[in-house]
Amino acid sequence: MPDEATISHEDNGSHGAYRMDVEGSQRQAELTWRKAQRAEGDVRIADHTFTPPQARGKGIAFKLVEALIADARETGFTIIPACPYVAVQFDRHPEWSDLRAG
């Protein structure tokens, strides 16, 4: 995996994904989200992460979560970490607590 991995972001309004190519795999790593209508404003539910088996343990899923966090800081949405992996990362990074919805 190159040091400077390119993460693409797809935003379809009601749902979207962060994706990254994985060397040696036809399938990309991804973090998917869907929009939630909440009183506190723009909220995205991070509902799934996937990394191809041959690339697991290399920090790829974490890079996708970091991209989500960066976008939340830049555009002002909060996150419901419904995906267990994303929830664990929120627990490990208390500096992100202001981005956790609810």
Backbone as CSV, one residue per row, in Angstrom:
resi,resn,N_x,N_y,N_z,CA_x,CA_y,CA_z,C_x,C_y,C_z
1,MET,0.850,-1.174,0.000,0.000,0.000,0.000,0.893,1.234,0.000
2,PRO,0.655,2.181,-0.905,1.472,3.385,-0.928,1.222,4.246,0.307
3,ASP,2.229,5.063,0.651,2.094,5.938,1.816,0.952,6.920,1.654
4,GLU,0.788,7.486,0.470,-0.267,8.461,0.212,-1.441,7.767,-0.473
5,ALA,-2.289,7.153,0.294,-3.455,6.460,-0.252,-4.514,7.489,-0.623
6,THR,-5.190,7.242,-1.731,-6.240,8.141,-2.177,-7.581,7.612,-1.705
7,ILE,-8.307,8.465,-1.007,-9.639,8.117,-0.530,-10.637,8.915,-1.343
8,SER,-11.592,8.218,-1.927,-12.665,8.903,-2.656,-13.871,8.988,-1.731
9,HIS,-14.681,10.018,-1.953,-15.884,10.203,-1.154,-17.068,10.363,-2.086
10,GLU,-18.056,9.538,-1.870,-19.304,9.585,-2.640,-20.402,10.083,-1.707
11,ASP,-21.116,11.124,-2.126,-22.208,11.679,-1.328,-23.449,11.744,-2.205
12,ASN,-24.405,10.879,-1.932,-25.650,10.827,-2.700,-26.791,11.553,-1.982
13,GLY,-26.459,12.423,-1.057,-27.480,13.170,-0.321,-27.969,12.426,0.901
14,SER,-28.622,11.306,0.704,-29.154,10.535,1.820,-28.189,9.461,2.323
15,HIS,-27.160,9.166,1.545,-26.178,8.159,1.923,-24.892,8.386,1.133
16,GLY,-23.843,7.714,1.565,-22.578,7.876,0.869,-21.540,6.893,1.371
17,ALA,-20.315,7.080,0.882,-19.235,6.168,1.258,-17.881,6.825,1.047
18,TYR,-16.935,6.367,1.826,-15.519,6.674,1.639,-14.907,5.374,1.145
19,ARG,-14.093,5.460,0.086,-13.520,4.243,-0.499,-12.040,4.429,-0.813
20,MET,-11.329,3.311,-0.761,-9.903,3.314,-1.060,-9.552,2.031,-1.810
21,ASP,-8.775,2.174,-2.878,-8.281,0.997,-3.579,-7.317,0.239,-2.686
22,VAL,-7.340,-1.074,-2.823,-6.458,-1.943,-2.044,-5.643,-2.774,-3.017
23,GLU,-4.343,-2.651,-2.903,-3.443,-3.388,-3.782,-3.706,-4.894,-3.684
24,GLY,-3.852,-5.536,-4.829,-4.071,-6.972,-4.866,-5.515,-7.400,-4.678
25,SER,-6.436,-6.444,-4.656,-7.842,-6.774,-4.459,-8.702,-6.082,-5.509
26,GLN,-9.700,-6.784,-5.988,-10.671,-6.202,-6.904,-11.642,-5.299,-6.146
27,ARG,-11.824,-5.567,-4.865,-12.784,-4.825,-4.052,-12.083,-3.731,-3.248
28,GLN,-12.696,-2.577,-3.184,-12.159,-1.470,-2.412,-12.505,-1.614,-0.931
29,ALA,-11.690,-0.994,-0.100,-12.055,-0.822,1.304,-13.102,0.284,1.334
30,GLU,-14.038,0.209,2.283,-15.071,1.246,2.326,-15.616,1.467,3.724
31,LEU,-16.112,2.676,3.918,-16.877,3.053,5.099,-18.142,3.692,4.549
32,THR,-19.291,3.131,4.890,-20.550,3.670,4.377,-21.294,4.417,5.475
33,TRP,-22.108,5.372,5.042,-22.907,6.162,5.974,-24.258,6.472,5.351
34,ARG,-25.206,6.808,6.225,-26.514,7.278,5.773,-26.895,8.480,6.627
35,LYS,-27.669,9.348,6.045,-28.056,10.579,6.732,-29.227,10.296,7.661
36,ALA,-29.215,10.953,8.805,-30.306,10.835,9.769,-30.926,12.216,9.963
37,GLN,-32.218,12.249,10.073,-32.911,13.498,10.376,-33.033,13.602,11.884
38,ARG,-32.300,14.528,12.461,-32.285,14.702,13.907,-32.450,16.179,14.235
39,ALA,-32.965,16.453,15.387,-33.194,17.839,15.826,-31.884,18.623,15.933
40,GLU,-30.784,17.932,16.234,-29.522,18.642,16.423,-28.811,19.004,15.123
41,GLY,-29.441,18.741,13.979,-28.851,19.150,12.706,-28.406,17.978,11.851
42,ASP,-27.405,18.247,11.030,-26.900,17.263,10.081,-26.172,16.140,10.818
43,VAL,-26.709,14.939,10.725,-26.140,13.773,11.394,-25.952,12.661,10.372
44,ARG,-24.810,12.020,10.430,-24.536,10.874,9.562,-24.297,9.645,10.417
45,ILE,-24.935,8.567,10.029,-24.778,7.292,10.725,-23.710,6.493,9.982
46,ALA,-22.570,6.294,10.615,-21.515,5.455,10.048,-21.917,4.018,10.318
47,ASP,-22.389,3.328,9.270,-23.029,2.035,9.499,-22.232,0.791,9.093
48,HIS,-21.109,0.978,8.368,-20.396,-0.228,7.913,-18.979,0.138,7.477
49,THR,-18.025,-0.699,7.841,-16.686,-0.619,7.262,-16.325,-1.996,6.731
50,PHE,-15.519,-1.991,5.667,-15.031,-3.239,5.086,-13.624,-3.008,4.580
51,THR,-12.746,-3.950,4.890,-11.399,-3.986,4.318,-11.199,-5.390,3.771
52,PRO,-10.728,-5.523,2.516,-10.465,-6.863,1.982,-9.531,-7.637,2.920
53,PRO,-9.781,-8.937,3.061,-9.018,-9.738,4.034,-7.505,-9.606,3.926
54,GLN,-6.969,-9.559,2.721,-5.510,-9.502,2.567,-4.914,-8.163,3.007
55,ALA,-5.754,-7.163,3.257,-5.254,-5.845,3.654,-5.605,-5.484,5.093
56,ARG,-6.198,-6.384,5.820,-6.591,-6.089,7.197,-5.364,-5.948,8.099
57,GLY,-5.505,-5.114,9.109,-4.407,-4.898,10.045,-3.385,-3.885,9.570
58,LYS,-3.668,-3.168,8.493,-2.722,-2.195,7.938,-3.188,-0.753,8.132
59,GLY,-4.265,-0.555,8.891,-4.718,0.798,9.178,-5.600,1.425,8.111
60,ILE,-6.054,0.638,7.165,-6.867,1.189,6.075,-8.225,1.663,6.585
61,ALA,-8.899,0.865,7.376,-10.211,1.271,7.901,-10.069,2.532,8.752
62,PHE,-8.982,2.642,9.486,-8.761,3.836,10.298,-8.607,5.079,9.431
63,LYS,-7.931,4.950,8.295,-7.795,6.086,7.372,-9.166,6.533,6.870
64,LEU,-10.064,5.588,6.636,-11.416,5.938,6.194,-12.171,6.681,7.298
65,VAL,-12.008,6.231,8.540,-12.651,6.918,9.666,-12.072,8.325,9.805
66,GLU,-10.766,8.461,9.653,-10.150,9.787,9.731,-10.703,10.725,8.649
67,ALA,-10.966,10.197,7.457,-11.544,11.018,6.386,-12.946,11.478,6.771
68,LEU,-13.733,10.595,7.363,-15.066,10.953,7.846,-14.967,12.043,8.913
69,ILE,-14.053,11.890,9.849,-13.857,12.867,10.923,-13.440,14.220,10.341
70,ALA,-12.517,14.216,9.393,-12.064,15.467,8.776,-13.220,16.184,8.086
71,ASP,-14.045,15.429,7.378,-15.204,16.038,6.712,-16.205,16.579,7.724
72,ALA,-16.401,15.859,8.815,-17.326,16.329,9.854,-16.831,17.654,10.433
73,ARG,-15.547,17.758,10.680,-14.986,19.006,11.203,-15.126,20.135,10.192
74,GLU,-14.898,19.827,8.928,-14.929,20.855,7.882,-16.342,21.332,7.559
75,THR,-17.302,20.411,7.534,-18.651,20.782,7.085,-19.683,20.863,8.200
76,GLY,-19.335,20.410,9.409,-20.205,20.630,10.550,-21.263,19.586,10.840
77,PHE,-21.098,18.358,10.364,-22.062,17.325,10.748,-21.530,16.540,11.941
78,THR,-22.437,15.824,12.607,-22.040,14.933,13.688,-22.277,13.493,13.237
79,ILE,-21.780,12.561,14.024,-21.733,11.157,13.607,-22.328,10.253,14.676
80,ILE,-23.141,9.312,14.235,-23.586,8.205,15.078,-22.757,6.998,14.651
81,PRO,-21.863,6.513,15.500,-21.017,5.385,15.118,-21.736,4.042,15.306
82,ALA,-22.605,3.686,14.364,-23.359,2.438,14.440,-22.501,1.220,14.091
83,CYS,-21.479,1.422,13.291,-20.546,0.346,12.954,-19.656,0.087,14.167
84,PRO,-19.510,-1.167,14.597,-18.681,-1.457,15.772,-17.250,-0.927,15.653
85,TYR,-16.649,-1.022,14.470,-15.277,-0.527,14.307,-15.216,0.984,14.534
86,VAL,-16.151,1.719,13.956,-16.177,3.176,14.125,-16.431,3.525,15.594
87,ALA,-17.311,2.791,16.250,-17.596,3.033,17.668,-16.337,2.845,18.523
88,VAL,-15.579,1.792,18.251,-14.334,1.548,18.995,-13.358,2.705,18.774
89,GLN,-13.259,3.191,17.553,-12.346,4.300,17.278,-12.779,5.567,18.013
90,PHE,-14.083,5.824,18.078,-14.565,6.970,18.857,-14.181,6.812,20.325
91,ASP,-14.289,5.596,20.866,-13.920,5.355,22.253,-12.417,5.561,22.482
92,ARG,-11.604,5.214,21.497,-10.149,5.355,21.602,-9.673,6.791,21.384
93,HIS,-10.522,7.619,20.805,-10.130,8.990,20.454,-11.095,9.992,21.088
94,PRO,-10.918,10.271,22.368,-11.821,11.196,23.049,-11.819,12.594,22.434
95,GLU,-10.781,12.937,21.683,-10.749,14.238,21.019,-11.809,14.364,19.921
96,TRP,-12.453,13.265,19.583,-13.535,13.282,18.596,-14.907,13.378,19.266
97,SER,-14.974,13.402,20.575,-16.259,13.324,21.281,-17.235,14.426,20.887
98,ASP,-16.728,15.589,20.496,-17.612,16.674,20.082,-18.330,16.371,18.764
99,LEU,-17.871,15.358,18.034,-18.488,14.971,16.767,-19.464,13.810,16.908
100,ARG,-19.567,13.265,18.110,-20.477,12.143,18.339,-21.884,12.678,18.594
101,ALA,-22.817,12.279,17.746,-24.198,12.739,17.876,-24.872,12.094,19.080
102,GLY,-25.831,12.834,19.652,-26.656,12.290,20.724,-26.021,12.434,22.045
